[in-house]
Amino acid sequence: MDAFFASVEQRDNPTLRGRPVIVGAPPDRRGVVCAASYEARKFGVRSAMPSRTAHRLCPAGVFIRPRMDAYRTESQEIMELLSQFGGAIEQVSVDEAYLDMSHRFEEFAPSAVMELGREIKSLIRAERQLTASIGIGANKLLAKIASDHSKPDGLFCIGEKEKVAFLRPLPASAIHGVGKVTSEVLTRAGLRTIGDIQDHKGDLRALVGSFTHILKRYALGEDDRPLEYEGQVKSVSAEETFEHDTDDRRVLVPALKEQARELAEKLSKERLGARTVQIKVRYSNFTTLTRQTSVEDPVESANDIYAIACSLLRRERLVDRPLRLLGLGVSGLGPPSTQLILPL
């Protein structure tokens, strides 16, 4: 779905259409952006950015508190529409899913599947008054890359014959599993584009370890991952019980930063990003509270996770007395965020 949270707000409130909408904390509060409309993204506003920064970049932005229940309900409605086409569905997040339609086609025929894509887009627009960007390919890797190619309201197919040539100019970060850290490692080795990886004759194990074989296959557009329904990692978390109950920032800040770093390492190892960040606190009387928030674009860095956690603690005023325990978790896991620069 295109700028999902913001698009739902613009649909439900017509006065917001065409205006830069920023879903998240208001700029006069210490909080972060959960999502931004395409009008706001033109100013550089992005998920997990401090709201004050977003306001500085986009002074005319309209800030709206997130309505997660409304977005989840909308997501259910859209998934119901997808189920009408009879294919297996892997829902990756509240606004993204893979639809396997191989049962409908004996072979991958671009003209036929493009017509199906137009049919799905038309149904979502007619029933939900929202736009979707659909990517089509013979595997999950190509379908995901294609979906990012012509957003918003996009429809693009990467055919089998042209896939290798199409991938060549794209940044290495367009490949599933190549997050910020891996991308930086590859760049330092001179492997900036997928074409560089395709052409590389040396051993990549010193750079990406056991990911080498998969990376080479992905660079050629080959991907045999099936759709996943159960058994995949759902969430990761970390927590610390303090020796003495405390509300001292000199204790809490390092603990939270270390937990964010630990979660970021786990996400990097699994080559995942997270859409939801959850904070957990336990007081001296063993009362335990959890609060969470979601962002539209997956986060994977320790800095982003830490910033969202701090925003939650402040917004919910959770450190109003000494803490016995402080914990941090992420869920809504899926492919890491990719910022693609694609040819027109």
C-alpha positions as CSV (number, residue, x, y, z in Angstrom):
1,M,0.0,0.0,0.0
2,D,1.2,3.5,-0.8
3,A,2.1,5.7,2.3
4,F,-0.5,3.6,4.1
5,F,-1.1,5.4,7.4
6,A,-1.1,8.8,5.8
7,S,-3.3,7.7,2.9
8,V,-5.9,6.3,5.3
9,E,-5.9,9.7,7.0
10,Q,-6.3,11.6,3.7
11,R,-9.1,9.3,2.6
12,D,-11.0,9.7,5.8
13,N,-10.5,13.5,5.9
14,P,-10.7,14.9,2.4
15,T,-9.3,18.3,3.6
16,L,-5.9,16.6,3.9
17,R,-5.7,15.4,0.3
18,G,-2.8,16.9,-1.5
19,R,-1.3,18.3,1.7
20,P,1.9,17.0,3.5
21,V,0.5,14.7,6.2
22,I,2.8,13.5,8.9
23,V,1.5,10.7,11.2
24,G,3.2,10.8,14.6
25,A,3.9,12.9,17.6
26,P,3.2,16.7,17.3
27,P,6.2,18.8,16.7
28,D,6.0,20.5,20.1
29,R,6.4,17.2,21.8
30,R,9.5,14.9,21.9
31,G,8.4,12.1,19.6
32,V,9.0,10.6,16.2
33,V,7.3,10.2,12.8
34,C,5.4,7.0,12.2
35,A,4.6,7.7,8.5
36,A,4.6,10.5,6.0
37,S,2.5,11.1,2.9
38,Y,4.3,11.5,-0.4
39,E,3.7,15.2,-0.3
40,A,5.7,15.3,3.0
41,R,8.4,12.9,1.8
42,K,9.4,15.4,-0.9
43,F,10.7,17.5,1.9
44,G,12.8,14.7,3.3
45,V,10.4,13.6,6.0
46,R,10.7,9.8,6.8
47,S,9.7,7.3,9.5
48,A,11.5,7.3,12.8
49,M,12.6,10.9,12.3
50,P,12.1,13.2,15.3
51,S,8.9,15.2,14.9
52,R,10.7,18.4,15.5
53,T,13.1,17.6,12.7
54,A,10.2,16.8,10.4
55,H,8.5,20.1,11.2
56,R,11.8,22.0,10.5
57,L,12.0,20.3,7.1
58,C,8.3,20.6,6.3
59,P,6.8,23.6,8.2
60,A,3.5,23.2,6.4
61,G,3.1,19.6,7.4
62,V,-0.1,18.5,9.1
63,F,0.7,16.4,12.1
64,I,-1.8,13.7,13.1
65,R,-1.7,11.2,16.0
66,P,-1.6,7.6,14.7
67,R,-4.8,5.5,14.8
68,M,-3.3,2.0,14.8
69,D,-6.7,0.3,15.3
70,A,-8.0,2.0,12.1
71,Y,-4.9,0.9,10.1
72,R,-5.2,-2.7,11.3
73,T,-8.9,-2.8,10.4
74,E,-8.1,-1.4,7.0
75,S,-5.4,-3.9,6.5
76,Q,-7.8,-6.8,7.3
77,E,-10.2,-5.4,4.7
78,I,-7.5,-5.3,2.0
79,M,-6.2,-8.8,2.8
80,E,-9.8,-10.0,2.4
81,L,-9.9,-8.5,-1.1
82,L,-6.6,-10.3,-2.0
83,S,-8.0,-13.6,-0.8
84,Q,-10.7,-13.3,-3.4
85,F,-8.1,-14.1,-6.1
86,G,-7.5,-17.6,-4.7
87,G,-3.8,-17.5,-4.3
88,A,-1.7,-18.2,-1.2
89,I,-1.0,-15.0,0.8
90,E,2.0,-14.2,3.0
91,Q,1.2,-11.0,4.9
92,V,4.6,-9.3,5.6
93,S,3.2,-6.3,7.5
94,V,0.1,-4.3,8.0
95,D,0.5,-2.8,4.5
96,E,2.4,-5.4,2.5
97,A,1.8,-8.9,1.3
98,Y,3.0,-11.5,-1.2
99,L,0.3,-13.2,-3.4
100,D,1.3,-16.5,-5.1
101,M,-0.7,-16.9,-8.2
102,S,1.3,-19.7,-9.8
103,H,-1.7,-21.9,-9.7
104,R,-3.4,-19.6,-12.2
105,F,-0.6,-19.6,-14.8
106,E,1.1,-22.6,-16.4
107,E,4.0,-20.3,-17.2
108,F,5.1,-16.8,-16.3
109,A,3.4,-14.7,-19.0
110,P,4.0,-10.9,-18.4
111,S,1.0,-9.7,-20.4
112,A,-1.4,-12.0,-18.5
113,V,0.0,-11.2,-15.0
114,M,0.0,-7.5,-15.7
115,E,-3.8,-7.7,-16.4
116,L,-4.2,-9.5,-13.1
117,G,-2.2,-6.7,-11.4
118,R,-4.5,-4.1,-12.9
119,E,-7.5,-6.1,-11.7
120,I,-6.2,-6.2,-8.1
121,K,-5.4,-2.4,-8.1
122,S,-8.8,-1.6,-9.5
123,L,-10.6,-3.6,-6.8
124,I,-8.6,-2.0,-4.0
125,R,-9.3,1.4,-5.4
126,A,-13.0,0.8,-5.9
127,E,-13.6,-0.9,-2.5
128,R,-11.2,0.9,-0.2
129,Q,-10.5,4.2,-2.1
130,L,-6.8,3.7,-1.7
131,T,-3.9,3.1,-4.1
132,A,-1.5,0.1,-4.1
133,S,1.8,-0.4,-5.9
134,I,2.1,-3.9,-7.3
135,G,5.3,-5.6,-8.3
136,I,5.2,-8.8,-10.3
137,G,8.0,-11.4,-10.8
138,A,8.6,-15.1,-10.9
139,N,9.9,-15.0,-7.3
140,K,9.6,-12.9,-4.1
141,L,12.8,-11.0,-4.6
142,L,11.8,-9.7,-8.1
143,A,8.2,-9.0,-7.0
144,K,9.5,-6.9,-4.1
145,I,11.9,-4.9,-6.2
146,A,9.3,-4.4,-8.9
147,S,6.8,-3.1,-6.3
148,D,9.3,-0.3,-5.3
149,H,10.0,0.6,-9.0
150,S,7.1,3.0,-9.8
151,K,5.5,4.1,-6.5
152,P,3.0,5.5,-5.8
153,D,0.1,3.8,-7.6
154,G,2.6,1.6,-9.5
155,L,2.4,-1.6,-11.5
156,F,5.6,-3.1,-12.8
157,C,6.7,-6.5,-13.9
158,I,10.2,-7.9,-14.1
159,G,10.3,-10.6,-16.7
160,E,12.6,-13.6,-16.6
161,K,14.5,-12.7,-19.8
162,E,15.4,-9.2,-18.7
163,K,15.8,-9.7,-15.0
164,V,19.6,-9.8,-15.0
165,A,20.0,-6.6,-17.1
166,F,17.2,-4.8,-15.1
167,L,19.0,-5.5,-11.8
168,R,22.4,-4.4,-12.9
169,P,22.1,-0.6,-12.3
170,L,20.3,-0.9,-9.0
171,P,22.1,-0.3,-5.7
172,A,23.2,-3.4,-3.8
173,S,20.8,-2.4,-1.0
174,A,17.9,-3.3,-3.3
175,I,18.7,-7.0,-2.6
176,H,16.7,-8.6,0.2
177,G,18.9,-9.0,3.2
178,V,21.3,-6.3,2.3
179,G,20.7,-3.8,5.1
180,K,22.7,-0.7,6.1
181,V,25.7,-2.5,7.6
182,T,26.1,-5.0,4.7
183,S,25.6,-2.3,2.1
184,E,28.4,-0.3,3.7
185,V,30.7,-3.3,3.7
186,L,30.0,-3.9,0.0
187,T,30.5,-0.3,-0.8
188,R,33.9,-0.2,0.8
189,A,34.9,-3.2,-1.3
190,G,33.8,-1.3,-4.5
191,L,30.5,-3.3,-4.9
192,R,28.0,-0.5,-5.1
193,T,25.5,-1.9,-7.6
194,I,24.0,-5.3,-8.2
195,G,25.9,-5.3,-11.5
196,D,29.1,-5.1,-9.5
197,I,28.1,-8.2,-7.5
198,Q,27.1,-10.0,-10.7
199,D,30.6,-9.3,-12.2
200,H,32.6,-10.0,-9.1
201,K,34.9,-13.0,-9.6
202,G,36.5,-13.1,-6.1
203,D,35.4,-14.7,-2.9
204,L,32.8,-12.7,-1.0
205,R,32.9,-14.7,2.1
206,A,35.4,-12.3,3.8
207,L,32.7,-9.6,3.3
208,V,29.4,-11.3,3.9
209,G,30.2,-14.7,5.3
210,S,27.7,-17.5,4.7
211,F,25.4,-15.0,2.9
212,T,27.7,-15.2,-0.1
213,H,26.0,-17.9,-2.0
214,I,22.5,-16.4,-1.5
215,L,23.8,-12.9,-2.4
216,K,25.2,-14.1,-5.7
217,R,21.9,-15.9,-6.6
218,Y,19.9,-12.8,-5.6
219,A,22.1,-10.6,-7.8
220,L,21.1,-12.8,-10.7
221,G,17.4,-12.6,-9.8
222,E,17.2,-16.1,-8.5
223,D,15.2,-16.8,-5.4
224,D,13.6,-20.0,-4.3
225,R,12.1,-18.9,-1.0
226,P,8.5,-20.1,-0.6
227,L,5.8,-18.1,1.0
228,E,5.9,-18.3,4.8
229,Y,2.9,-18.7,7.1
230,E,4.2,-20.1,10.4
231,G,7.5,-20.7,12.0
232,Q,9.3,-17.5,11.0
233,V,10.7,-15.2,13.6
234,K,7.9,-13.0,14.9
235,S,9.7,-10.8,17.4
236,V,12.9,-10.2,19.3
237,S,13.4,-8.6,22.6
238,A,15.9,-7.8,25.4
239,E,15.4,-6.7,29.0
240,E,17.4,-5.9,32.2
241,T,16.4,-6.3,35.8
242,F,18.3,-3.8,37.9
243,E,20.0,-4.7,41.1
244,H,18.4,-1.6,42.7
245,D,15.2,0.1,41.6
246,T,16.2,3.2,39.7
247,D,14.9,6.2,37.7
248,D,18.4,7.5,37.2
249,R,19.0,8.5,33.6
250,R,22.7,7.6,34.0
251,V,21.6,4.0,34.5
252,L,18.5,3.8,32.2
253,V,20.0,5.4,29.1
254,P,23.0,3.1,28.8
255,A,20.7,0.1,29.5
256,L,18.3,1.1,26.8
257,K,21.0,1.9,24.3
258,E,22.6,-1.5,24.9
259,Q,19.2,-3.2,24.3
260,A,18.7,-1.3,21.1
261,R,22.1,-2.4,19.9
262,E,21.4,-6.0,20.8
263,L,18.1,-6.0,18.9
264,A,19.7,-4.3,15.9
265,E,22.4,-7.0,15.8
266,K,19.7,-9.7,15.9
267,L,17.7,-8.0,13.1
268,S,20.9,-7.7,11.0
269,K,21.7,-11.4,11.6
270,E,18.2,-12.5,10.4
271,R,18.3,-9.8,7.7
272,L,15.0,-8.3,8.9
273,G,13.5,-4.9,9.7
274,A,10.9,-4.1,12.3
275,R,7.6,-2.1,12.0
276,T,6.7,-2.1,15.7
277,V,8.8,-1.1,18.7
278,Q,7.6,-2.1,22.3
279,I,8.8,-0.8,25.6
280,K,8.3,-2.7,28.9
281,V,8.7,-1.4,32.4
282,R,8.3,-3.1,35.8
283,Y,8.0,-1.1,39.0
284,S,9.0,-2.0,42.6
285,N,5.5,-3.4,43.3
286,F,5.9,-5.7,40.3
287,T,3.3,-3.8,38.3
288,T,4.3,-4.3,34.6
289,L,3.4,-2.1,31.7
290,T,4.0,-2.4,28.0
291,R,3.5,0.2,25.4
292,Q,4.2,0.0,21.7
293,T,4.1,2.1,18.5
294,S,4.4,1.2,14.8
295,V,6.1,3.0,11.9
296,E,5.4,2.6,8.2
297,D,8.9,1.9,7.0
298,P,10.9,-0.9,8.8
299,V,13.6,0.2,11.2
300,E,16.7,-1.8,11.7
301,S,19.4,0.5,13.2
302,A,20.1,0.8,16.9
303,N,19.7,4.5,16.7
304,D,16.2,4.4,15.2
305,I,15.1,1.7,17.7
306,Y,16.5,3.7,20.6
307,A,14.9,7.0,19.4
308,I,11.4,5.3,19.2
309,A,11.9,3.7,22.6
310,C,12.7,7.1,24.1
311,S,9.7,8.6,22.5
312,L,7.5,5.9,24.0
313,L,8.9,6.4,27.5
314,R,8.3,10.1,27.3
315,R,4.9,10.0,25.7
316,E,3.5,7.5,28.2
317,R,5.4,9.0,31.2
318,L,6.6,5.5,32.2
319,V,9.5,6.6,34.3
320,D,7.5,8.5,36.9
321,R,9.0,6.3,39.7
322,P,12.0,3.9,40.0
323,L,12.0,0.9,37.7
324,R,12.8,-2.6,38.7
325,L,13.0,-3.7,35.0
326,L,13.4,-2.1,31.7
327,G,12.8,-4.0,28.4
328,L,12.7,-3.3,24.7
329,G,11.3,-5.4,21.9
330,V,10.5,-5.3,18.1
331,S,8.0,-7.1,16.1
332,G,6.2,-6.8,12.7
333,L,9.3,-8.3,11.2
334,G,9.9,-8.4,7.5
335,P,12.4,-7.3,4.8
336,P,14.6,-4.4,5.8
337,S,13.9,-1.0,4.4
338,T,15.4,-0.2,1.0
339,Q,15.7,3.3,-0.4
340,L,16.0,2.7,-4.1
341,I,17.1,5.2,-6.7
342,L,15.6,3.8,-9.9
343,P,15.7,5.0,-13.5
344,L,12.7,6.8,-14.9
